[in-house]
Amino acid sequence: MIFLLLVLPVAFSGCIQPEKSPDVKEMQVSGVWKPDGVISPGEYARSMVLEAPASNGYSGGVLELSWMNDAEYLYLALNGSTRGWISLGFEPSEWMKDSDIIIGSVRNGKAIVLDEYCTGNYGPHVNDTDLGGSYDILESGGIVNGHSTVIEVKRKMNTGDKFDKAFLPGQKVSLIWAMADNGFDIVKHNVAKGEGVMALSAEGQQVGSAFAALTSADISGLSFIWEEEKVSRDLYKAFYTRTSLGIFQNTSRSEQNHMDAVRVLLDRYGLQYPDSGKVGVFTDQTLQEIYSRLLVQGNGSDEKALKAAASFEEISIIDLQRQIASTDKGDIRAAYEGLLAGSEKHLRSYVRALMEQSETYKPQHLGQMEYDQIIKEP
């Protein structure tokens, strides 16, 4: 497939940010969701308007994004000021790289929705199925109405496809978006492009009964993992200050998202989280020692910082695997599995960054076979 060059300054990349965050409108869900291209009152729980002004090569446009989720499914409506295609990309690691992309258009009265994944900073992005994944759009529909196109989509929060992002209730999802004036996806976007953050709903969760079912290991595990994610955030922020490497800015902001995901669980179960309120200060003395040691090890060069960061991701992977094996709570396990996928991705990113500098990395904590398996994943 000829790919689109969605060259976007994405959230968390350190590039240009919107002048103001869009207002999110809260709505009462009272209707039945239908993928008919009509955004009916009560069909979605939240909506926001994303705008991009006219600029060099772009006519400017507006995308109204509406969404609703429960623990299992995510429902989306994309209402764009174009008669062409609309795209939405979830959680790029840098520019477009690693983003889970939905592209929709209406041709001859029929909605065409693609499930794609981007492998590079500026492409290519291809069908998940071309990479060995699966098509995971469960239902879709759309219409062209005057000068606007509406696309509605349903997918699982966690599809199980490694080329799709796994979402959790309460999660804040970073987005990139773009539109073109033509319905064929081979045409480069020329109407608008931008970024945003979509906050998923955490409503409807059982708190009291679920809390009673937690074991002491569940409670201590949630607290530990939250603080471990804080270690990585604070460590990578420090390395970014020292090196100015964009990878550390991206990963530190990703770790903040991980902290937020665990905090959703802590709040759900009525638990306190061990926040010292200070950067680089932790209540768990083991984590404090690891942070202090790696902060020193990463001093002096870009290569040393990357190696120290990779070492910590190995530690994170081992700890998350241990926590996953010790809990039988579905929501906690799902959260940890999402964090584990993120840690594995960060480890690959650090190792590849070292390779680009002609440096080698040997695993410090993982077994060689497991390390090799993680590194070879796309």
N, C-alpha and C positions, 0 to 999 in steps of 0.2 A: 504494500500500500504506500502511495506517496504520502509522506507525513507532513503535518502542519508545523510551522515554526512559531509556536506560541512563546515568543520571547518576552517573558513577564518578569517584572521586579516583584518577587513573591514576598509574602510575610515571612519574617524570621531569616531573611537572607542578608539583611543589613543594607538593603537598597532603599529606594524612595518609598515612603509610606504615604497613605492617604492623608489629606489635610485633616480630616476628622473621621472618627469611626461612625459607621451608619447606625441609625437608631433601629433597635430591634422591637418590633411590634408583637406583643403577646396577645393571643387569641384563645377563646374557649373552643375546644374541639367538640362539635355537636353533630357533625354529619358523617356520612360514609365516604371513605376515600374511593375515588374512581379515576382511572387513568384516561380521562376523556379530553384533556386539554382545556378543561373549564375549572378555574380555581373558585370553588363555591364557598360561601360563608360557612365557617365551622369545619372546613376540611383540613386545615393545617393549624398547628399550635403557635408557630412563630413565622415572621417574615422580616426581611430587610431589603432596602433598595441600595444597590451598588451602582455608582455612577463613574463614568470616565469621560472627561471633556475631549473635544476635538483636539487633535495634535497632528504632528507630521505623519501622514499616511493613514490617519484614523478620522472617521467622521464624527466620532463620539456617540455614546449611547448609554442606556440604562438597563440593568438587569435586576428584576425583582425576584429574590429567592425566597421561597416559602418551604417550610419543612415541619415534619412531625416524626417522632420516634417513640418506640417502646423498647423493651429489653431485647427484642428479637429483630425488628424491622425498622428501616429508615425509609421515609416517604419524602419525595422532593418535587417541587414545581419550579421550573425556570421560565420566567416570563421576560423575554428580551425584546428590545426595540429594534428588531430586524426581521426580515422575511427569510433570512438564511440560517446557518447553523449557530448553535450555542454550545459552549463547552464549560465544564466545571472540573477542576482538578483538586484532589484531596492530598494534603500533607506532603508537598514536595520537600526534599531534603535541601536542595539548592537549585534556584531558578526553577526549571521544570522537572529536574531529575527525581526519579522514584515516585512521581505523582501517579495516583490512581485516577484516571480520566474518564468522564462520561461526555460524549459528544452526541447531540441530538439535532435533528432537522425534520422538516415535513416536506415530503416530495409526492406530488400527485395525490395529496390528501392523506398520505400514510406517514406515520411517524417512524423515523429510522433512528435507532439509538445504539451507539457503539460503546463497548466496554473495553477500555484501552489502558496501557501502562507505558510510562515514559522512561527510557533507559539512559538518557543523556541530558545535559543541562539545557539544550535547545532542541531536543528530539534525538532520535526518532521516537515517536509513540505509535505503538501498533496494537492490534487486537490481542487481548490476553491469551486467546487460543493459539496465536502464532508463537507465543513464548512457552507453551506447555500448560497454560492456565485454562480457565473455564469462563464461559459467558454467564454472568451472574445477575443480569437484569431480569428480575422475576416478572414484572409487568411494566408496560410503558404505553404512552399515548401522547397525542399532541395535535394542535391545530395552528393554522396561520389565520390571524384575525386582524385584518387591516394591515398595519405596518409592524405588527408584533407576532412573535412566535412563542407558543407555550408548549413546553415539554414536561410531562409528568412521569416519574420513575419510582419504582419500588425495588429495594434490594435488602438483603439481610445485613444486620449490623456487623456480623462477622460471617463472611461467606465461606471461610476456610480456604480460599484461594490466596496464595502468597503474593499475587499481583493485585490484590484488593486490600485496602486499608481496613483493619478491624477497629470498630468503634465501640465505645462504652457510653451508657447513659450518663449525662452530666459532663461529657468530654467537650473540650473546645477544639474544633477542627479547623486547621488553617486551610485556606482555599486560594486557588488561582482561577480566573475565568476569562473568557474571550468570546467574541462574536464576529461573524462575517456576514456580508450581504448576499451570499450565495449558499444554497442548500447543500452543495457538494463539499464533503470534508477535505477534498484535495486542495480547496481554495484557501489561501492564507487569510487569517483574520485581518479585517480592515475597518471594522466598525468601532470596536472598543476592546480593552483589556484591563485587568485589574486584579485585586486581591481582597481578601476578607477573612473573617473568622466566624464560623458557625457554631454556636453553643447548643449542644444537644440537651434535651430535657432529661432531668433525673427524677421527675415526678412519678408517683404511683408505686414507689418502692415500699416494701414492708420494713419497718424499722424495729419495733419492739420485739416481735416474735423472732425475727432474724437475729437480733442481738443476743437473745437468750440462747440461741443455738450455737453461738460462737464458742470455740474452745480457747483456752489460754494461749495456745500456739497460734491461732488465728489472730488474736488481739495483738500479741507481741510481734507477730510477723508483719502485720500491716504497719505498725509503728516503725519497725526496722526498715522496711522497704521504702517508706516515705522518706526517711532520713537518708537512706542510701542514695536515693534519687537526688536529694539536696546536695550530697557530697559531689556527685558528678556535675550538677549545675554550677556549684561554686568553683570547683576545680577547673572546669572548662572556661568559665568567665575569667579566671585568673590567667589561664594560658592564652586567651584571646588578647588580654591586655598586654601580655608580654610579647606575643608573636605577631599580632594583627592578622593571623590566619583566619579566613572566613569560615573554615570548617568548625572552629571552636565557637564562633558566634552562633552558627546554625545548631550545633549539638547542645549548647547550653540552653537555648530556647526550647529545643525539643525536650530536654530534661525537665524544664519547668512545666511543660504539658504533662509529662509523666507524673510529676508531683501532684498536679491538679487532679489527674485521674485517680490516684490513690487517696487523695483528700476527699473525693466524692464518696469513697467507701468508708472512710473514717467518719465523715459526717452522717452517712446513712445509718451507721451502727451506733452513733452517739459517742464516738471515741475521740479523745484528745490526740493531737499530733505533737510530736516533740520538737516544736519550733523554738530554737534559741533566740530567734530574732536577729541574729548576727551572721554575716557571711563568714564561712570557714570555721564556725563553732558548732559542735554537735554534742548531744547528750550521751550517745553511745561511744564509749571510749575506744572500742575497736575501730569504729569508723573514723573517729578523730585521729587516731594514729595513722590509719591508711591515708587519709587526706593530707596530713602533715608530711608524711614520708614521700608521697607522690608529688606534692608541690615542690619539694626540694629536688627530687629526681628529674622533674621536667624543666628545671632551670638551666639556662645556658644556650639553648638552641631550639630551633623548630623541631628537629628530629627527636630530641630528648622529650619535648612536650608531647609529641604524637605518640611516642612509645609509652610514656607514663599513662596517657589517656587510654591507649589500647589495653594496657595492663589492668586498669580499673574496670573496663568493660568485661574483661574475662572474669573478674571477681563478681561483678553484677550478674553475669550469666549463671555462674555457679550458685549464687544465693537465690536467684529467682527459680532455678530448677528445684532447689531444695524446698522452697516455699510451695511451689506447685504440687510437689509430691506429698506435702504434709497437710493439705486442706482438701475437704470434700465439698466446699461451698462453691457453687457454680459461678457466682458473680466475682468472687475473689480470684478464682482460678482463671477466669476469662481476662481479668485485669492484669494478672501476672503474665499470662501468655502474651498479651499485647506489649507489655514492657520488655519481655524476653526478646520478642521480634525486633523491638527497637534497639536493644543492646547488641544484638547480633549485627544489625545494620550498621550501627556506629563502629563496631569492631572492624567490619569490612571497610568502612570509609577511612578509618585511621590507617589500616594496613595498606590500602591502595594509595593513600596520600604519601606514605613512606616510600612505596615503590616508585612513585613519580619523582622522588628525590634520590632514587638509586640506593635506598636504604632497605635492609631486610629486617623482619621482625620474627622472633621466635616466641611461641606461647610461654607465658610465665606461670600459668595456673591450670589451664585446660590441658587435657591429654592431647597428644599430637593428632590422633585420628579425629577426635571431635572438633578440634580447631580447624583442621583441613576441610572438614565437611561444612563448617560454618562459612569459611572464607570462599569456597567455590560456589556458594549460592549466589544467584543474580542479585 
